[in-house]
Amino acid sequence: MKYGKTDCGLQYAVKRTGSAAAYCALSIKCGTRDEAGYHSGIAHFAEHTIFKGTSRKSASVINGYLDRLGGELNAFTTKEEIVLHATVLKEDLPKAANLLFELATSATFPETEIDIEKGVVIDEINSYKDSPSEDIYDRFEEMIFSGHPLASPILGTSASVKKIGRDELAGFVREKFTPEKMAFSIVADIEEDRMEKFVGKMTSKWFGTGTSGPGITGMAGNGCGHIVRNGANLHPGTVRAAKFDRTVNKKNHQVNCVIGNTGPSLYEERERIATVLLCNILGGPASNSILNSELREKKGWVYGIECSYTQYSDSGIVAVCFGCDKENIGKCNKTIDRETARLQTGLLSPSRLAAAKKQFLGQMAISSDNGETQCLAMGKSLLAYGHVLSDESTRAKIEAVSAEDIRNAARRIFDPDSLCRLTFI
């Protein structure tokens, strides 16, 4: 793998793989939390409407541009980034990459298309409200980050989306979609030197500059590379949740519940890695995770339960999410409280900790074997850290986690004095 930074500030990473498919992604450090001065939901709406026409292509041309090559074009918005990504045959990589940059730099936001897309996004907002498991998590996140930019819903509200206009969209993209806030990543069966030169040509075409010299470019895993860890990359302050325990009567057949707290940020390295492992032990995707084993496999009280951990630049959120029949909600809560208390007071045995690490490393290896997953992870890492962690480095960080680290993470997250709970009945 090679990574570096161009003269205009755009970061890039390229990695050779053996697949016939090529993956590329343009990640932009601009998400829902960056909407101050704009209507709520504009980041997500901008992600939708940049596909509705550029100075060179109409919406219909954009929609079919990669489809007719057998490729795929997609995008998504998070609290901290907008990502445009494409999958094509490796010989069509230049077309896919050019399209991503064109969308990010040349969108025209036709009025008629904006009006149509408002209906689509409002329907998306309403569909989330019709899904209790998704609606409750969004509401929980709004409550736990109350008063902070992370509280804003990614989709916005129906009222705010209706107010977004062409001039506001153009101004938002002009201000936020700048090369120093971008990371471009490629995973393809192409020589890395050749891909790196291609990035230089792309940058020159769209921003008027090429790649920087060897003092900026680095090889992943050898300790080289330009690492961006300055104040401009970080959001100031640390977010702490105000404890709440709220029940909302939704008149649903099933009870939905989220239990959680704020967690370590992207830059609390030791605590972050320990929390990742804690969440996998407690409620990871495997059936032998503690809560899956107790609540689903042994008792049959839930169809599914998970413990998720989302990391942001100045905070994180850890959430145990589940749905169950009304008569089981008390038993589920009691079991969760008991198991999290055990993790706060006891230490995992050496054999259990080693098994948990092995399981998590296996899950990571299987997940990262997907080229698209690799490509998206590379872009996210560049925006967060200015470099891409090697597999060896990541493994070493996980292996370094101690039983005490796991216990400390459990005490921080599941402290009864700050733990938050939201229930929809």
DRENLUM-179800 format. One record per residue (C-alpha): x, y, z. Coordinates in Angstrom, 1 decimal. Example, Ala and Ser with C-alpha at 12.3 -4.5 7.8 and 13.67 -1.06 7.14 Angstrom:
2
{torfi {12.3,-4.5,7.8}},
{torfi {13.7,-1.1,7.1}},
//
This chain:
425
{torfi {0.0,0.0,0.0}},
{torfi {1.1,3.6,-0.7}},
{torfi {-0.4,6.7,0.8}},
{torfi {0.4,10.4,0.7}},
{torfi {-0.8,13.9,0.1}},
{torfi {-1.0,16.1,-3.0}},
{torfi {0.1,19.7,-3.3}},
{torfi {-3.4,20.9,-2.9}},
{torfi {-3.9,19.0,0.3}},
{torfi {-5.9,16.0,-0.9}},
{torfi {-4.8,12.8,0.8}},
{torfi {-4.7,9.5,-1.0}},
{torfi {-4.1,5.8,-0.5}},
{torfi {-3.7,3.1,-3.1}},
{torfi {-3.5,-0.7,-2.6}},
{torfi {-3.0,-3.5,-5.0}},
{torfi {-5.3,-6.5,-4.8}},
{torfi {-5.9,-9.6,-7.0}},
{torfi {-9.5,-8.9,-7.8}},
{torfi {-10.9,-8.3,-11.3}},
{torfi {-13.0,-5.5,-9.7}},
{torfi {-11.6,-2.1,-8.9}},
{torfi {-12.8,0.1,-6.0}},
{torfi {-12.4,3.8,-5.5}},
{torfi {-13.8,6.2,-3.0}},
{torfi {-13.8,10.0,-2.5}},
{torfi {-14.2,10.7,1.2}},
{torfi {-15.0,14.3,2.3}},
{torfi {-14.5,15.5,5.9}},
{torfi {-17.9,17.1,6.1}},
{torfi {-20.9,15.5,7.8}},
{torfi {-24.0,16.3,9.8}},
{torfi {-22.0,17.9,12.6}},
{torfi {-20.7,20.5,10.1}},
{torfi {-24.1,22.1,9.3}},
{torfi {-23.9,25.1,11.5}},
{torfi {-25.4,28.1,9.6}},
{torfi {-27.3,25.7,7.2}},
{torfi {-30.6,23.9,7.4}},
{torfi {-30.5,20.5,9.2}},
{torfi {-30.0,17.6,6.9}},
{torfi {-28.1,19.6,4.2}},
{torfi {-25.1,17.3,4.2}},
{torfi {-27.2,14.3,3.4}},
{torfi {-29.3,16.3,0.9}},
{torfi {-26.2,17.5,-0.8}},
{torfi {-25.0,13.9,-1.1}},
{torfi {-28.3,13.1,-2.9}},
{torfi {-28.4,16.1,-5.2}},
{torfi {-24.9,16.1,-6.5}},
{torfi {-26.0,13.1,-8.6}},
{torfi {-28.7,15.3,-10.3}},
{torfi {-26.5,16.9,-12.8}},
{torfi {-23.1,18.5,-13.4}},
{torfi {-21.8,21.0,-15.9}},
{torfi {-21.0,18.1,-18.2}},
{torfi {-23.6,15.4,-17.5}},
{torfi {-27.4,15.3,-16.9}},
{torfi {-28.9,13.2,-14.1}},
{torfi {-29.9,10.5,-16.5}},
{torfi {-26.4,10.3,-17.9}},
{torfi {-24.9,10.1,-14.4}},
{torfi {-27.3,7.3,-13.4}},
{torfi {-26.4,5.1,-16.3}},
{torfi {-22.8,6.0,-16.7}},
{torfi {-21.3,3.1,-14.7}},
{torfi {-24.3,0.9,-14.9}},
{torfi {-23.7,0.2,-18.6}},
{torfi {-20.2,-0.9,-17.7}},
{torfi {-21.5,-3.4,-15.2}},
{torfi {-20.3,-1.1,-12.4}},
{torfi {-21.9,0.5,-9.3}},
{torfi {-22.0,4.0,-8.1}},
{torfi {-23.1,4.9,-4.6}},
{torfi {-22.7,7.4,-1.7}},
{torfi {-23.5,7.8,2.0}},
{torfi {-23.4,10.5,4.7}},
{torfi {-22.4,10.1,8.3}},
{torfi {-22.1,12.6,11.2}},
{torfi {-18.6,13.4,10.1}},
{torfi {-18.2,12.6,6.4}},
{torfi {-19.7,12.3,3.0}},
{torfi {-18.4,9.4,0.9}},
{torfi {-18.8,8.8,-2.9}},
{torfi {-17.7,5.4,-4.0}},
{torfi {-17.7,3.2,-7.1}},
{torfi {-17.0,-0.4,-8.1}},
{torfi {-16.0,-1.2,-11.7}},
{torfi {-13.8,-3.5,-13.7}},
{torfi {-10.2,-2.4,-13.4}},
{torfi {-10.0,-1.1,-17.0}},
{torfi {-12.8,1.3,-16.2}},
{torfi {-11.2,2.7,-13.1}},
{torfi {-10.4,6.1,-14.8}},
{torfi {-14.0,6.6,-15.8}},
{torfi {-15.2,5.8,-12.2}},
{torfi {-12.6,8.1,-10.6}},
{torfi {-13.3,11.0,-13.0}},
{torfi {-17.0,10.7,-12.3}},
{torfi {-16.5,10.9,-8.5}},
{torfi {-14.4,14.1,-8.8}},
{torfi {-16.8,15.6,-11.3}},
{torfi {-19.7,15.0,-8.9}},
{torfi {-17.8,16.6,-6.0}},
{torfi {-16.6,19.6,-8.0}},
{torfi {-19.1,20.4,-10.8}},
{torfi {-22.7,19.7,-9.5}},
{torfi {-25.2,22.2,-10.8}},
{torfi {-28.2,21.4,-8.5}},
{torfi {-31.1,21.9,-11.1}},
{torfi {-34.2,23.3,-9.3}},
{torfi {-36.6,20.7,-10.8}},
{torfi {-34.3,17.9,-9.6}},
{torfi {-34.1,19.4,-6.1}},
{torfi {-37.8,19.5,-5.8}},
{torfi {-38.1,15.8,-6.8}},
{torfi {-35.4,14.8,-4.5}},
{torfi {-37.0,16.5,-1.5}},
{torfi {-39.9,14.1,-1.8}},
{torfi {-37.5,11.2,-1.9}},
{torfi {-35.6,12.3,1.2}},
{torfi {-38.8,13.1,3.1}},
{torfi {-40.1,9.6,2.3}},
{torfi {-36.8,8.2,3.6}},
{torfi {-37.3,10.2,6.9}},
{torfi {-40.8,8.9,7.2}},
{torfi {-39.7,5.3,6.5}},
{torfi {-37.2,5.5,9.4}},
{torfi {-40.0,6.6,11.7}},
{torfi {-42.0,3.5,10.7}},
{torfi {-39.1,1.3,11.8}},
{torfi {-38.9,1.3,15.6}},
{torfi {-35.4,-0.2,15.8}},
{torfi {-34.0,2.6,13.6}},
{torfi {-36.1,5.4,15.0}},
{torfi {-35.2,4.6,18.6}},
{torfi {-31.4,4.6,17.9}},
{torfi {-31.6,8.0,16.2}},
{torfi {-33.6,9.4,19.1}},
{torfi {-31.2,7.9,21.6}},
{torfi {-28.3,9.5,19.8}},
{torfi {-30.0,12.9,19.7}},
{torfi {-30.7,12.7,23.5}},
{torfi {-27.2,11.5,24.5}},
{torfi {-25.5,14.3,22.5}},
{torfi {-28.1,16.9,23.4}},
{torfi {-26.8,20.4,22.8}},
{torfi {-23.9,19.2,20.7}},
{torfi {-23.6,19.1,16.8}},
{torfi {-23.5,15.3,17.0}},
{torfi {-27.1,15.4,18.1}},
{torfi {-28.4,16.5,14.7}},
{torfi {-30.2,13.8,12.7}},
{torfi {-28.3,12.8,9.5}},
{torfi {-31.5,13.0,7.4}},
{torfi {-32.6,16.3,9.0}},
{torfi {-36.4,16.8,9.4}},
{torfi {-39.2,17.1,6.9}},
{torfi {-39.5,20.8,7.7}},
{torfi {-35.8,21.5,7.4}},
{torfi {-35.4,19.6,4.1}},
{torfi {-38.3,21.5,2.6}},
{torfi {-36.4,24.8,3.2}},
{torfi {-33.2,23.8,1.5}},
{torfi {-32.7,25.6,-1.8}},
{torfi {-30.2,25.6,-4.7}},
{torfi {-28.1,28.6,-3.5}},
{torfi {-27.8,27.0,-0.1}},
{torfi {-26.7,23.7,-1.5}},
{torfi {-24.2,25.3,-3.9}},
{torfi {-22.8,27.4,-1.0}},
{torfi {-22.5,24.4,1.3}},
{torfi {-20.6,22.3,-1.3}},
{torfi {-18.4,25.2,-2.3}},
{torfi {-17.4,25.8,1.3}},
{torfi {-17.1,22.1,2.5}},
{torfi {-16.0,20.2,-0.6}},
{torfi {-12.4,21.4,-0.7}},
{torfi {-9.3,19.2,-1.5}},
{torfi {-7.7,19.6,1.9}},
{torfi {-10.9,18.0,3.4}},
{torfi {-10.8,15.1,0.9}},
{torfi {-9.2,11.6,0.8}},
{torfi {-9.2,9.5,-2.4}},
{torfi {-8.6,5.7,-2.0}},
{torfi {-8.2,3.0,-4.6}},
{torfi {-8.1,-0.8,-4.3}},
{torfi {-7.4,-2.5,-7.6}},
{torfi {-5.2,-5.1,-9.4}},
{torfi {-2.9,-2.3,-10.8}},
{torfi {0.7,-1.5,-9.8}},
{torfi {0.7,0.9,-6.9}},
{torfi {3.3,3.2,-8.6}},
{torfi {0.9,3.4,-11.6}},
{torfi {-2.1,4.1,-9.4}},
{torfi {-0.1,6.8,-7.5}},
{torfi {0.7,8.6,-10.8}},
{torfi {-2.9,8.3,-11.8}},
{torfi {-3.9,10.1,-8.6}},
{torfi {-1.5,12.9,-9.5}},
{torfi {-3.1,13.2,-13.0}},
{torfi {-6.6,13.3,-11.4}},
{torfi {-5.6,15.9,-8.9}},
{torfi {-4.0,18.0,-11.6}},
{torfi {-7.1,17.8,-13.8}},
{torfi {-9.6,18.7,-11.1}},
{torfi {-7.6,21.0,-8.8}},
{torfi {-4.6,22.1,-10.9}},
{torfi {-1.8,20.4,-8.9}},
{torfi {-0.2,17.0,-8.8}},
{torfi {1.1,14.7,-6.0}},
{torfi {3.8,15.9,-3.6}},
{torfi {7.3,14.6,-3.4}},
{torfi {8.6,11.5,-1.5}},
{torfi {8.8,13.5,1.7}},
{torfi {5.1,13.3,1.9}},
{torfi {4.3,9.9,0.4}},
{torfi {4.8,6.9,2.7}},
{torfi {4.5,3.1,2.7}},
{torfi {2.0,1.7,5.1}},
{torfi {3.6,-0.3,7.9}},
{torfi {7.0,1.2,7.7}},
{torfi {6.4,4.2,10.0}},
{torfi {6.6,6.7,7.2}},
{torfi {3.9,9.0,5.9}},
{torfi {2.5,12.3,6.7}},
{torfi {0.3,12.1,9.8}},
{torfi {-2.3,14.9,10.3}},
{torfi {-3.0,15.1,14.0}},
{torfi {-3.1,18.9,14.5}},
{torfi {-5.9,21.0,16.0}},
{torfi {-7.5,21.6,12.6}},
{torfi {-8.3,17.9,12.4}},
{torfi {-9.9,17.7,15.8}},
{torfi {-13.2,19.0,17.2}},
{torfi {-12.6,20.7,20.5}},
{torfi {-14.0,19.4,23.8}},
{torfi {-15.1,16.1,25.1}},
{torfi {-18.7,15.1,25.0}},
{torfi {-20.2,13.6,28.2}},
{torfi {-23.8,12.3,28.4}},
{torfi {-26.3,13.5,31.0}},
{torfi {-28.0,10.4,32.5}},
{torfi {-31.5,9.6,31.4}},
{torfi {-34.0,6.7,31.6}},
{torfi {-37.0,7.4,29.5}},
{torfi {-39.9,5.4,28.3}},
{torfi {-42.0,6.5,25.3}},
{torfi {-45.4,5.0,24.5}},
{torfi {-45.3,4.2,20.8}},
{torfi {-48.1,1.7,21.0}},
{torfi {-45.9,-0.9,19.2}},
{torfi {-46.4,-4.6,19.3}},
{torfi {-42.8,-5.1,20.2}},
{torfi {-40.7,-3.2,22.9}},
{torfi {-37.5,-1.7,21.6}},
{torfi {-34.7,-0.6,24.0}},
{torfi {-31.3,1.1,23.7}},
{torfi {-28.9,1.2,26.7}},
{torfi {-25.6,3.0,26.4}},
{torfi {-23.3,5.9,27.0}},
{torfi {-20.8,8.1,25.4}},
{torfi {-17.5,6.4,24.7}},
{torfi {-13.9,7.0,23.7}},
{torfi {-13.1,9.2,20.7}},
{torfi {-11.0,8.2,17.6}},
{torfi {-8.0,9.7,19.3}},
{torfi {-8.2,8.0,22.7}},
{torfi {-6.2,5.1,21.3}},
{torfi {-5.8,2.6,24.2}},
{torfi {-9.4,3.2,25.5}},
{torfi {-10.8,3.0,21.9}},
{torfi {-9.3,-0.4,21.1}},
{torfi {-10.3,-1.8,24.5}},
{torfi {-13.9,-0.6,23.9}},
{torfi {-14.0,-2.2,20.5}},
{torfi {-13.0,-5.5,22.0}},
{torfi {-15.4,-5.1,25.0}},
{torfi {-18.4,-4.5,22.6}},
{torfi {-17.5,-7.6,20.6}},
{torfi {-17.3,-9.7,23.7}},
{torfi {-20.6,-8.3,25.1}},
{torfi {-22.8,-8.1,22.0}},
{torfi {-20.8,-8.8,18.9}},
{torfi {-22.3,-10.6,15.8}},
{torfi {-21.3,-14.1,17.0}},
{torfi {-23.9,-16.3,18.8}},
{torfi {-21.4,-16.8,21.6}},
{torfi {-21.2,-13.1,22.6}},
{torfi {-22.4,-12.7,26.1}},
{torfi {-25.8,-11.1,25.4}},
{torfi {-26.6,-13.2,22.3}},
{torfi {-25.9,-16.3,24.3}},
{torfi {-27.9,-15.3,27.4}},
{torfi {-30.9,-13.5,25.8}},
{torfi {-31.3,-15.3,22.5}},
{torfi {-29.7,-18.7,22.6}},
{torfi {-30.5,-19.7,26.2}},
{torfi {-33.7,-17.8,27.0}},
{torfi {-35.2,-17.0,23.6}},
{torfi {-36.3,-13.6,24.8}},
{torfi {-35.0,-11.6,21.8}},
{torfi {-34.6,-12.3,18.1}},
{torfi {-31.4,-10.3,18.0}},
{torfi {-29.3,-8.1,20.3}},
{torfi {-26.2,-6.1,19.5}},
{torfi {-23.7,-3.9,21.2}},
{torfi {-22.4,-1.3,18.8}},
{torfi {-19.6,1.3,19.1}},
{torfi {-19.5,4.4,16.8}},
{torfi {-16.4,6.5,17.0}},
{torfi {-16.2,10.3,16.4}},
{torfi {-13.4,12.8,16.6}},
{torfi {-14.3,14.0,20.0}},
{torfi {-16.5,11.3,21.4}},
{torfi {-18.1,8.0,20.7}},
{torfi {-21.4,6.2,21.4}},
{torfi {-21.7,2.6,22.8}},
{torfi {-25.3,1.2,22.6}},
{torfi {-26.9,-2.1,23.4}},
{torfi {-29.9,-2.4,21.2}},
{torfi {-32.7,-5.0,21.3}},
{torfi {-36.3,-5.7,20.7}},
{torfi {-38.5,-8.1,22.7}},
{torfi {-42.1,-8.9,23.7}},
{torfi {-43.5,-6.6,26.4}},
{torfi {-43.5,-9.4,29.1}},
{torfi {-39.7,-9.9,28.6}},
{torfi {-38.5,-6.3,28.9}},
{torfi {-37.9,-6.5,32.6}},
{torfi {-36.0,-9.8,32.4}},
{torfi {-33.9,-8.5,29.5}},
{torfi {-32.9,-5.3,31.3}},
{torfi {-32.0,-7.3,34.5}},
{torfi {-29.8,-9.7,32.6}},
{torfi {-28.0,-6.9,30.7}},
{torfi {-27.4,-5.0,34.0}},
{torfi {-26.1,-8.2,35.6}},
{torfi {-23.7,-9.1,32.8}},
{torfi {-22.3,-5.5,32.4}},
{torfi {-21.8,-5.4,36.2}},
{torfi {-19.7,-8.6,36.0}},
{torfi {-17.5,-7.0,33.3}},
{torfi {-17.1,-4.0,35.6}},
{torfi {-16.0,-6.0,38.7}},
{torfi {-14.3,-9.1,37.4}},
{torfi {-11.3,-9.7,35.1}},
{torfi {-11.4,-12.0,32.0}},
{torfi {-9.2,-15.0,32.4}},
{torfi {-6.1,-15.2,30.2}},
{torfi {-7.6,-18.0,28.1}},
{torfi {-11.0,-16.2,27.7}},
{torfi {-9.2,-12.9,26.7}},
{torfi {-7.0,-14.7,24.2}},
{torfi {-10.0,-16.4,22.7}},
{torfi {-11.9,-13.1,22.4}},
{torfi {-8.9,-11.5,20.6}},
{torfi {-8.6,-14.4,18.3}},
{torfi {-12.3,-14.3,17.4}},
{torfi {-12.2,-10.5,16.8}},
{torfi {-9.1,-10.7,14.6}},
{torfi {-10.8,-13.5,12.6}},
{torfi {-13.9,-11.4,12.1}},
{torfi {-11.7,-8.4,11.0}},
{torfi {-9.7,-10.5,8.5}},
{torfi {-12.9,-11.9,6.9}},
{torfi {-14.5,-8.4,6.7}},
{torfi {-11.4,-6.7,5.3}},
{torfi {-11.0,-9.4,2.6}},
{torfi {-13.7,-7.4,0.8}},
{torfi {-12.2,-4.8,-1.6}},
{torfi {-14.9,-2.2,-1.0}},
{torfi {-14.6,-2.5,2.7}},
{torfi {-10.8,-2.0,2.4}},
{torfi {-11.3,1.0,0.2}},
{torfi {-13.8,2.8,2.5}},
{torfi {-11.7,2.0,5.6}},
{torfi {-8.6,3.5,3.9}},
{torfi {-10.5,6.8,3.2}},
{torfi {-11.8,7.0,6.7}},
{torfi {-8.4,6.4,8.2}},
{torfi {-6.8,9.1,6.1}},
{torfi {-9.4,11.6,7.2}},
{torfi {-9.0,10.7,10.8}},
{torfi {-5.3,10.1,11.2}},
{torfi {-3.6,11.2,8.0}},
{torfi {-2.3,7.6,7.3}},
{torfi {-3.6,4.1,7.0}},
{torfi {-2.8,1.5,9.7}},
{torfi {-1.2,-1.7,8.5}},
{torfi {-2.8,-5.0,9.4}},
{torfi {0.2,-5.8,11.6}},
{torfi {-0.2,-2.5,13.5}},
{torfi {-3.9,-3.1,14.1}},
{torfi {-3.2,-6.7,15.3}},
{torfi {-0.5,-5.5,17.7}},
{torfi {-2.9,-2.9,19.2}},
{torfi {-5.6,-5.6,19.8}},
{torfi {-3.1,-8.0,21.2}},
{torfi {-1.9,-5.3,23.7}},
{torfi {-5.3,-5.0,25.3}},
{torfi {-5.3,-6.4,28.9}},
{torfi {-8.0,-7.7,31.1}},
{torfi {-7.7,-4.5,33.1}},
{torfi {-8.3,-2.4,30.0}},
{torfi {-11.5,-4.3,29.3}},
{torfi {-12.7,-3.8,32.9}},
{torfi {-11.8,-0.1,32.8}},
{torfi {-13.8,0.3,29.5}},
{torfi {-16.8,-1.5,31.1}},
{torfi {-16.6,0.8,34.1}},
{torfi {-16.5,3.9,31.9}},
{torfi {-19.4,2.8,29.6}},
{torfi {-21.7,1.1,32.0}},
{torfi {-21.3,3.2,35.1}},
{torfi {-24.8,3.2,36.7}},
{torfi {-24.3,6.9,37.5}},
{torfi {-24.1,8.0,33.8}},
{torfi {-25.7,5.1,31.9}},
{torfi {-28.6,6.1,29.6}},
{torfi {-31.7,4.1,28.7}},
{torfi {-34.5,4.7,26.2}},
{torfi {-37.4,2.4,25.7}},
{torfi {-40.2,2.4,23.1}},
{torfi {-43.3,0.5,24.2}},
//
